[in-house]
Amino acid sequence: MKDSRSGRPHDPRGAQRFDESNAAKTVASAQPDLEAGVAAIRETVKTLKAQPGVYRMLDTRGDVLYVGKARALKNRVANYAQIANLSQRLKRMVSQTRRMEIVTTNSEAEALLLEAQLIKRFRPPFNVLLRDDKSFPFILLRENHKFARIQKHRGARRAKGQYYGPFASAGSVNTTINALQKLFLLRSCTDSFFANRDRPCLLYQIKRCSAPCVGRIDEAGYDDLVNQAKAFLAGKSGQVQADLEKQMAVAAEKLDFETAAMLRDRLRAATFIQGSQAVNARGVGDADVFALASKGGQIAIQAFFIRGGQNWGHRSFFPTHTQDVDEDEVIARVLAQFYEEVPPPRTVLVDRELPEGDVLEQALGALAERKVEISVPQRGDRRKLMEQAQRNAREALDRRLAESGTKAKTMREMAEFLELEEVPQRIEIYDNSHIQGTKAIGAMVVAGPEGFQKGQYRKFNIKTAQTNDDFAMMREVMERRFSRAMKEDPDRETEGEKAVWPDLVLIDGGKGQMSSVRDTLEELGIEDVPLIAIAKGPHHGREGREVFHFPDGREKTLPVNSPILFYLQNLRDEVHRFAIGAHRAKRSKAITASPLDEIPGIGPSRKRALLLHFGTASKVRAAALEDLQRAPGVSAAVAQTVWDYYHAGG
């Protein structure tokens, strides 16, 4: 590519030649701002040739207004000077344009790829934008260790191993990993955790790991499990199930019922994965499915992700800046931006013919380094799959339009800000309270769409981390809370008010607390619980400058007047209040404690009677048995109990 000057919007389709006399007549009656924009476009056109490339329209501050691509730059850019042919949206854009930048490319497909990159980078206000900028998760079989590790992965794929994806959401990849752990017993722990084990961890006890860390399986046996997992993820699930059935039959014939039962449980896990497919994707192979629905001026695009005939999840997109843009153009722009980071499959199924679909095919093929086909299914299983995607798109849009209430809108926007796949139904918020490490308390409060669930609040008396170490205290709380959750509901099947697993964990703290919580959960084999730490900013939160820390090290902030910020601050303040209250109660109890509390059988009324009569606990201890018996309200038996406790080693 070679740099020139450019910018573009993509509304006019024809390649009309620039008619200077007509433009002059139009400009004469145009607003001054519109005239200035047309002048800037005309100046750029003088330097252009009929070759492919990408153009950018810039305003007076140099901000990018629009990014577009063209087969012939001169013809496409000249269209913007034909004011009478432009929509109101494009007239507003031209009126703000003061300069253009151009990049020429070798082909239109190359221009389309560059256009998608620049749109993602600049987020121009006049482009159709795919708002969802979250990276998509993959399953990684990490092979830089003799015992391969299965894990969720986001970001650049630099680690050595096999990548499977993309999955539509963290929920879909986490569900798959949990099922794969049951099916293939692969480890998910970090290498350092693996190296320091001297006995199997909890995952082995609940039959989700084969415990190679302590030699419960040899390297060859573990490699067999890894190869089975690769075959399963590549779409050969039937073959894997058949092999397991044969092994189970052989074990049963040998009367090795323990092995047969283990293989039976693994077969059930395989059946669960296939039975949990909400989308029938058999016979589809590797494909992504996109369908569009529009209503009330808004557009929803539903995507299904199919790999090896298995449904790897679905996601709804709600692109912005779609006014005055044809629906087929919207879905084409969304696809170009979506595949800017996600590797395209061999087949992309859409619900309509796309403008310049052949160019998009060429561009996606260049990204994948193989042929990619874009098609509109007409019959059979693919058509049924498309109809299901269309139905999901309509339902997603209806839900979006129904969320008009202020609270529902705030919850939805909070979920988007925190990069959650859906609005959380159970949020757990954690904090610690102590004075120099003494009387330390960990606190958990629970909130949901209907508000705080005070019956679900919990406090943790810190037992092991008695030093002034907030990080160690948070580790202890997390280990106790989630170890219990894994034992009580390892398959996460509990629903309703008694749900054990949270949809979001919010931690009062910064990077240190986040690292402590993240590492503790990873050691337990839990990587699918969304974690966010909320820390006060440099002015201790007085200006609302809270910083939100993500597990991968990223940080985000919100405007000081944001309803999302107010909501999250309210959650943080509630756990802070509960933690301080629990700590003060524990401290008060310690202050008012008496040595008489330790005497078995002495209740509050008798303790009060003894203290009123003798004055202090030390005088009770020094009293003779006869003096104790003369105390009002104290029977001979109670007096004997007190005297024995102090004088007979009681």
C-alpha positions in Angstrom: 0.0 0.0 0.0 1.2 3.6 -0.6 -0.1 6.6 1.3 -1.9 9.5 -0.4 -4.8 11.4 1.1 -8.4 10.2 1.8 -11.7 9.5 3.6 -15.2 8.1 2.6 -18.8 7.3 3.4 -20.6 4.5 1.6 -24.0 5.5 0.5 -24.0 6.6 -3.2 -23.4 3.5 -5.2 -22.9 4.6 -8.8 -19.6 5.9 -10.1 -20.8 9.2 -11.5 -18.2 11.5 -12.9 -17.6 14.7 -11.1 -19.6 17.5 -12.8 -18.0 20.7 -11.8 -20.8 23.0 -13.2 -23.6 21.1 -11.5 -21.6 21.1 -8.2 -21.1 24.9 -8.5 -24.9 25.4 -8.9 -25.6 23.3 -5.9 -23.0 24.9 -3.7 -24.3 28.4 -4.6 -27.5 27.6 -2.7 -25.9 25.5 0.0 -25.2 26.4 3.6 -21.7 27.8 4.2 -20.6 24.7 6.1 -21.8 22.5 3.3 -20.0 24.6 0.8 -16.8 24.3 2.7 -17.2 20.5 2.9 -17.8 20.3 -0.8 -14.8 22.5 -1.5 -12.5 20.2 0.6 -13.9 17.1 -1.4 -13.3 18.8 -4.7 -9.8 19.7 -3.8 -9.1 16.0 -2.9 -10.7 14.7 -6.1 -8.1 16.7 -8.2 -5.4 14.4 -6.9 -7.2 11.0 -7.2 -7.1 8.3 -9.8 -9.5 5.5 -10.6 -7.8 3.0 -8.4 -8.8 1.1 -5.3 -8.2 2.4 -1.8 -9.6 3.8 1.4 -10.6 7.4 2.3 -11.1 9.2 5.5 -13.2 12.3 6.0 -11.9 14.6 8.8 -13.5 17.6 10.6 -11.9 20.9 11.7 -10.1 19.2 14.6 -8.8 16.4 12.5 -11.2 13.8 14.0 -12.3 11.0 11.6 -15.9 11.4 10.6 -16.1 8.5 8.1 -14.0 5.7 6.7 -14.9 4.2 3.3 -13.4 2.0 0.6 -13.7 2.2 -3.1 -12.9 0.3 -6.3 -12.2 3.6 -8.0 -11.4 6.3 -5.5 -11.8 9.3 -7.9 -15.4 8.3 -8.8 -16.5 7.3 -5.3 -15.2 10.4 -3.6 -16.6 12.7 -6.3 -20.1 11.4 -5.5 -20.0 13.3 -2.2 -20.0 16.6 -4.1 -23.3 15.7 -5.7 -25.3 17.2 -2.9 -28.7 16.6 -4.4 -28.1 12.8 -4.4 -27.1 12.6 -0.8 -29.2 11.6 2.2 -29.6 14.0 5.1 -27.1 12.0 7.1 -24.5 12.3 4.4 -25.2 16.0 4.0 -24.5 16.5 7.7 -21.2 14.6 7.2 -20.1 16.6 4.2 -20.9 19.9 6.0 -18.5 18.8 8.8 -15.7 17.7 6.4 -12.7 19.9 6.1 -10.0 17.5 4.9 -9.6 14.0 3.5 -6.9 11.4 3.8 -6.4 8.7 1.2 -4.6 5.3 1.2 -4.4 3.4 -2.1 -4.4 -0.4 -2.1 -3.7 -3.2 -4.6 -7.3 -4.4 -4.8 -10.8 -3.7 -3.5 -10.6 -6.7 -1.2 -7.5 -5.3 0.4 -9.3 -1.9 0.7 -12.2 -3.6 2.5 -9.8 -5.1 5.1 -8.1 -1.8 5.7 -11.4 -0.1 6.0 -12.5 -2.5 8.7 -9.2 -1.9 10.6 -9.6 1.9 10.5 -13.2 1.8 11.5 -12.3 -0.3 14.5 -9.5 2.1 15.4 -11.2 5.4 14.9 -14.9 4.5 15.6 -16.2 7.2 13.2 -19.6 8.7 14.0 -21.0 8.3 10.4 -19.9 4.6 9.9 -22.1 1.7 10.8 -20.3 0.4 13.9 -20.2 -3.0 15.5 -20.4 -1.8 19.1 -19.3 -5.1 20.6 -15.5 -4.6 20.9 -14.9 -7.5 23.3 -12.4 -10.1 22.1 -13.8 -13.6 21.6 -12.6 -16.5 23.7 -10.9 -19.6 22.5 -10.1 -23.0 24.0 -6.4 -23.5 24.1 -4.7 -26.9 24.5 -1.4 -25.6 25.7 1.4 -27.9 24.7 4.5 -26.3 26.2 4.4 -28.8 29.0 4.6 -32.6 28.8 1.1 -32.7 30.4 -1.0 -30.3 28.2 -3.2 -27.8 29.9 -6.7 -26.9 28.8 -7.7 -23.3 29.4 -9.7 -20.4 28.1 -7.8 -17.9 26.0 -8.3 -14.4 24.8 -6.1 -12.1 22.8 -3.1 -12.7 20.6 -2.5 -16.4 19.9 1.2 -16.6 20.7 1.3 -19.6 23.1 2.3 -23.0 21.7 -0.7 -25.3 21.3 -4.0 -25.9 19.5 -6.6 -23.2 19.5 -10.3 -24.0 19.1 -12.9 -21.2 18.5 -14.0 -18.6 18.5 -16.7 -19.2 21.1 -19.6 -16.7 21.2 -19.1 -15.8 24.9 -17.2 -16.6 28.0 -20.3 -18.6 29.2 -20.2 -20.9 26.1 -16.5 -21.6 26.3 -16.6 -22.1 30.1 -19.5 -24.6 29.8 -17.5 -26.5 27.1 -14.3 -26.5 29.2 -16.2 -27.8 32.3 -17.7 -30.6 30.2 -14.4 -31.4 28.5 -12.8 -31.7 32.0 -15.4 -34.3 32.9 -15.0 -36.1 29.6 -11.2 -36.1 29.2 -9.9 -35.3 32.8 -7.4 -32.8 31.5 -5.7 -30.4 33.9 -6.5 -26.7 33.9 -4.1 -25.5 36.6 -1.1 -23.3 36.1 2.3 -24.8 35.6 3.5 -23.4 39.0 0.5 -24.8 40.8 1.1 -28.2 39.0 4.8 -28.3 40.1 4.1 -27.7 43.8 1.4 -30.3 44.4 2.0 -33.3 46.7 -1.5 -34.6 46.7 -4.5 -34.3 44.3 -6.5 -31.1 44.3 -10.3 -30.7 44.6 -10.8 -31.2 40.8 -9.5 -34.7 41.1 -11.9 -35.4 43.9 -14.9 -34.3 41.9 -13.6 -36.2 38.8 -12.6 -33.4 36.6 -8.9 -34.1 36.4 -6.7 -37.2 36.2 -4.1 -35.7 38.6 -0.9 -36.1 36.5 0.7 -33.7 39.0 1.0 -36.5 41.5 1.4 -39.5 39.1 -2.2 -40.8 39.1 -1.8 -41.1 35.4 1.4 -41.6 33.3 2.5 -39.5 30.4 1.4 -42.0 27.7 -2.1 -42.3 29.3 -2.4 -38.6 29.5 -1.4 -38.1 25.8 -4.2 -40.5 24.9 -6.7 -38.2 26.7 -5.3 -35.2 24.9 -5.6 -36.8 21.5 -9.2 -37.8 22.3 -9.9 -34.2 23.2 -8.4 -32.9 20.0 -10.6 -35.4 18.0 -13.7 -34.3 19.9 -13.1 -30.6 19.3 -12.4 -31.3 15.7 -15.9 -32.6 15.3 -15.2 -36.3 15.6 -17.4 -36.7 18.7 -19.1 -39.9 17.4 -15.7 -41.6 17.0 -14.7 -40.6 20.6 -17.9 -41.9 22.0 -17.6 -45.2 20.2 -14.1 -45.7 21.6 -15.3 -45.0 25.1 -18.1 -47.5 24.7 -15.7 -50.2 23.6 -13.4 -49.5 26.5 -16.3 -49.6 29.0 -17.4 -53.0 27.6 -13.9 -54.4 27.9 -13.6 -53.2 31.5 -17.0 -54.7 32.3 -16.0 -58.1 30.8 -12.9 -58.0 33.0 -15.0 -57.2 36.0 -13.1 -53.9 36.4 -16.2 -52.1 37.6 -14.4 -49.1 38.9 -12.9 -48.4 35.5 -16.2 -49.1 33.8 -18.0 -46.7 36.1 -15.4 -44.0 35.3 -15.9 -44.5 31.6 -19.6 -44.4 32.0 -19.4 -41.0 33.7 -17.2 -39.8 30.8 -19.8 -41.0 28.3 -22.4 -39.1 30.1 -20.3 -35.9 29.9 -20.1 -36.4 26.1 -23.8 -36.9 25.9 -24.3 -33.7 27.9 -22.2 -31.7 25.5 -24.3 -32.9 22.6 -27.6 -32.7 24.4 -26.9 -29.1 25.5 -26.8 -27.9 21.9 -29.6 -25.4 21.6 -28.9 -25.2 17.9 -29.1 -28.3 15.6 -25.9 -27.9 13.6 -25.4 -31.4 12.4 -24.1 -31.6 8.9 -23.0 -28.0 8.8 -19.3 -28.4 9.6 -17.5 -25.2 10.2 -19.8 -22.2 9.7 -20.9 -18.9 11.1 -24.6 -17.9 10.7 -25.8 -14.3 10.6 -29.4 -13.1 10.5 -30.8 -9.5 10.8 -34.0 -8.2 12.3 -35.1 -4.5 12.3 -37.9 -2.7 14.3 -38.5 0.7 15.7 -35.4 2.2 14.0 -33.1 -0.4 15.6 -31.3 -3.4 14.2 -30.3 -6.7 15.8 -28.0 -9.2 14.2 -27.9 -12.7 15.6 -24.8 -14.9 15.1 -24.4 -18.6 15.6 -20.9 -20.2 15.7 -20.7 -23.8 14.5 -17.4 -25.7 14.5 -17.2 -29.4 13.7 -21.0 -29.6 13.6 -21.1 -28.4 17.3 -22.7 -25.2 18.4 -20.1 -23.0 20.1 -22.6 -20.4 21.2 -24.4 -17.4 19.8 -24.4 -13.7 20.3 -26.6 -10.7 19.4 -25.1 -7.6 18.0 -26.8 -4.2 17.9 -24.9 -2.0 15.4 -25.1 1.8 15.6 -25.3 4.6 13.1 -27.6 2.5 10.9 -30.1 5.3 10.0 -30.6 5.8 6.3 -28.4 2.7 5.5 -29.8 -0.3 3.7 -30.1 -3.4 5.8 -28.1 -5.5 3.4 -25.3 -2.9 3.6 -25.5 -3.0 7.5 -24.9 -6.7 7.7 -22.1 -6.5 5.1 -20.4 -3.8 7.2 -20.9 -5.8 10.4 -19.3 -8.9 8.8 -16.2 -6.9 7.6 -15.6 -5.5 11.1 -16.4 -8.8 12.9 -13.8 -10.7 11.0 -11.2 -8.0 11.4 -10.0 -10.0 14.5 -11.9 -13.3 14.4 -10.6 -16.0 12.0 -13.4 -16.7 9.4 -14.6 -20.3 8.9 -14.9 -22.0 5.6 -18.6 -21.0 5.3 -20.5 -17.9 6.3 -24.3 -18.2 6.0 -26.3 -15.0 5.7 -30.1 -14.4 5.4 -29.8 -12.1 2.3 -27.7 -11.3 -0.7 -24.9 -8.9 0.2 -23.7 -5.9 -1.8 -20.2 -6.6 -3.1 -20.4 -10.1 -1.6 -17.7 -11.3 -4.0 -15.3 -8.7 -2.7 -16.1 -9.7 0.9 -15.5 -13.3 0.0 -12.1 -12.4 -1.4 -11.2 -10.3 1.7 -12.2 -13.1 4.1 -10.3 -15.6 2.0 -7.2 -13.5 2.3 -7.6 -13.4 6.1 -8.1 -17.1 6.4 -5.5 -18.0 3.7 -8.0 -20.3 2.1 -11.3 -20.2 0.3 -14.3 -18.7 2.2 -17.8 -19.0 0.9 -20.6 -16.6 1.7 -24.0 -18.1 0.8 -27.8 -17.7 1.5 -29.2 -21.1 2.4 -32.3 -22.1 0.5 -33.2 -25.6 1.8 -32.3 -28.4 4.2 -30.6 -28.3 7.5 -28.8 -25.0 6.7 -32.1 -23.3 5.9 -33.6 -24.5 9.2 -30.5 -23.2 11.0 -31.0 -19.8 9.3 -34.7 -19.7 10.3 -33.7 -20.3 13.9 -31.1 -17.5 13.7 -33.8 -15.2 12.2 -36.2 -16.0 15.1 -33.4 -15.4 17.6 -32.6 -12.0 16.0 -36.3 -10.9 16.3 -36.5 -12.1 19.9 -33.2 -10.3 20.9 -34.5 -7.1 19.3 -37.8 -7.4 21.1 -36.0 -7.8 24.4 -33.8 -4.8 23.7 -36.8 -2.6 22.9 -38.7 -3.9 26.0 -35.8 -2.8 28.3 -37.0 0.8 28.4 -37.2 1.1 32.2 -34.4 3.1 33.8 -33.3 0.3 36.1 -33.3 -2.3 33.3 -31.4 0.0 31.1 -28.8 0.7 33.8 -28.4 -3.1 34.4 -28.0 -3.8 30.7 -25.5 -1.0 30.2 -23.6 -2.2 33.3 -23.3 -5.6 31.8 -22.0 -4.1 28.6 -19.5 -2.0 30.4 -18.2 -4.9 32.5 -18.1 -7.1 29.4 -20.6 -9.6 30.7 -22.5 -11.8 28.2 -25.9 -11.0 29.9 -27.4 -9.0 32.8 -26.2 -10.7 36.1 -28.9 -12.2 38.2 -26.6 -12.8 41.2 -23.8 -10.3 42.1 -21.6 -11.0 45.0 -19.6 -8.1 46.5 -16.7 -8.7 48.9 -14.7 -6.6 51.4 -12.6 -7.1 54.5 -12.5 -5.1 57.7 -10.0 -5.2 60.6 -7.7 -3.1 62.8 -4.1 -4.0 62.2 -5.1 -7.5 61.3 -7.0 -8.1 64.6 -10.7 -9.2 64.7 -10.6 -9.5 60.9 -13.8 -10.1 59.1 -14.5 -10.9 55.5 -17.9 -9.8 54.2 -20.1 -10.9 51.3 -23.3 -9.1 50.2 -25.6 -10.3 47.4 -27.6 -8.2 44.9 -29.8 -9.0 42.0 -32.2 -7.2 39.6 -34.6 -6.7 42.4 -32.1 -5.2 44.8 -30.1 -6.5 47.8 -30.8 -10.0 49.0 -30.0 -9.6 52.7 -30.8 -13.1 53.5 -27.9 -14.2 51.4 -25.3 -12.0 53.2 -22.4 -13.9 54.7 -19.5 -13.0 57.0 -16.2 -14.9 57.3 -14.2 -14.9 60.5 -10.6 -14.8 59.2 -8.7 -17.8 60.6 -5.4 -18.2 58.8 -4.5 -14.7 57.6 -4.1 -13.0 61.0 -1.5 -10.5 59.9 -2.2 -7.1 58.4 -2.4 -8.6 54.9 -5.6 -7.7 53.0 -4.5 -9.8 50.0 -4.1 -12.9 52.2 -7.5 -12.3 53.8 -9.2 -12.0 50.4 -7.5 -15.2 49.3 -8.9 -17.0 52.4 -12.4 -15.8 51.8 -12.4 -16.8 48.2 -10.9 -20.2 48.9 -13.5 -21.0 51.6 -16.5 -19.6 49.6 -15.8 -21.3 46.3 -14.4 -24.6 47.6 -17.8 -25.0 49.3 -19.6 -24.0 46.1 -17.7 -26.7 44.1 -18.5 -29.3 46.7 -22.2 -28.4 47.0 -23.0 -27.7 43.3 -20.0 -28.6 41.0 -22.3 -28.8 38.0 -23.9 -25.4 38.7 -27.4 -26.7 38.4 -28.9 -24.8 41.4 -31.3 -22.0 40.3 -33.4 -19.3 41.9 -32.9 -17.6 45.3 -30.7 -20.4 46.6 -28.3 -20.3 43.6 -24.8 -21.1 44.7 -22.8 -19.6 41.9 -22.6 -15.9 41.1 -22.9 -14.3 37.7 -20.4 -11.5 38.8 -18.0 -11.1 41.7 -17.3 -7.5 42.6 -14.3 -6.9 44.9 -13.7 -3.7 46.9 -10.0 -3.1 46.0 -7.5 -2.6 43.3 -4.9 -4.6 41.4 -3.6 -6.5 44.4 -7.0 -7.7 45.5 -7.9 -8.7 41.9 -4.7 -10.7 41.6 -5.4 -12.5 44.9 -8.9 -13.4 43.9 -8.0 -14.4 40.3 -5.1 -16.6 41.4 -7.1 -18.3 44.1 -9.9 -19.2 41.8 -7.5 -20.4 39.1 -5.9 -22.7 41.7 -9.4 -24.2 42.3 -9.8 -24.7 38.6 -12.4 -21.9 38.3 -11.8 -19.5 35.4 -15.4 -18.7 34.3 -16.7 -16.5 37.2 -16.5 -12.9 36.0 -14.3 -10.8 38.3 -14.2 -7.0 38.6 -12.3 -5.0 41.3 -13.5 -1.4 42.1 -10.9 0.9 43.5 -11.1 4.5 44.5 -9.3 6.9 42.3 -6.5 9.4 43.3 -8.9 11.6 45.2 -10.3 8.7 47.2 -13.5 8.6 45.2 -14.7 12.1 46.2 -15.0 13.0 42.5 -16.3 9.6 41.5 -13.1 8.6 39.9 -13.4 4.9 40.6 -11.1 2.6 38.5 -12.5 -0.8 37.5 -9.8 -3.5 37.2 -10.3 -6.5 35.0 -8.6 -9.9 35.4 -6.4 -9.4 32.4 -4.9 -6.2 33.8 -7.1 -3.7 31.9 -8.6 -0.7 33.6 -11.8 1.2 32.8 -13.4 4.4 34.2 -16.9 5.9 34.0 -18.1 9.5 33.7 -18.7 11.0 37.2 -22.5 11.4 36.4 -22.9 7.9 35.0 -25.9 5.9 36.4 -23.8 2.8 36.1 -21.2 4.3 38.3 -23.8 5.2 40.9 -25.1 1.7 40.9 -21.7 0.1 41.3 -20.7 2.6 44.0 -23.9 1.6 45.9 -22.9 -2.1 45.7 -19.5 -1.3 47.0 -20.8 1.0 49.8 -23.2 -1.7 51.0 -20.5 -4.4 51.4 -18.3 -1.8 53.1 -21.1 -1.0 55.5 -21.8 -4.7 56.2 -18.1 -5.5 56.7 -17.6 -2.6 59.1 -20.7 -3.5 61.0 -19.6 -7.2 61.4 -16.1 -6.1 62.5 -17.5 -3.7 65.1 -19.8 -6.4 66.5 -16.9 -8.8 66.8 -14.8 -6.1 68.5 -17.6 -5.2 70.9 -18.2 -8.8 71.8 -14.5 -9.2 72.6 -14.5 -6.0 74.7 -17.5 -7.2 76.8 -16.3 -10.8 77.1 -15.8 -12.2 80.6 -13.8 -15.1 81.9 -17.1 -16.4 83.3 -18.2 -17.0 79.7 -15.8 -20.0 79.6 -17.5 -21.8 82.5 -19.8 -24.5 81.1 -23.4 -24.3 82.2 -23.2 -20.7 83.4 -25.8 -18.6 81.4 -26.2 -14.9 81.1 -28.5 -14.5 84.2 -26.3 -16.4 86.6 -23.2 -14.6 85.2 -25.0 -11.3 85.9 -25.9 -12.4 89.4 -22.3 -13.4 90.3 -20.9 -10.1 88.9 -23.5 -8.0 90.7 -22.7 -9.8 94.0 -18.8 -10.0 93.8 -18.1 -7.0 91.5 -15.5 -8.5 89.2 -14.7 -11.9 87.6 -11.4 -12.0 89.6 -13.3 -11.8 92.9 -15.6 -14.6 91.7 -12.5 -16.7 91.1 -11.1 -16.0 94.5 -14.3 -16.6 96.4 -14.7 -19.6 98.7 -17.4 -22.2 97.9 -19.5 -21.0 100.9 -19.4 -17.4 99.5 -20.5 -18.6 96.1 -23.4 -20.4 97.6 -24.6 -17.3 99.5 -24.8 -15.2 96.2 -28.4 -14.3 95.3 -29.8 -16.4 92.5 -27.0 -18.9 92.6 -27.9 -22.5 93.6 -25.6 -24.9 95.4 -25.0 -26.8 92.2 -24.0 -23.7 90.2 -21.7 -22.6 93.0 -20.1 -26.0 93.0 -19.6 -25.8 89.2 -17.9 -22.4 89.4 -15.7 -23.4 92.3 -14.7 -26.7 90.6 -13.9 -24.9 87.3 -11.4 -22.6 89.0 -10.0 -24.9 91.8 -10.4 -28.5 90.6 -9.1 -28.0 87.0 -12.7 -28.0 85.7 
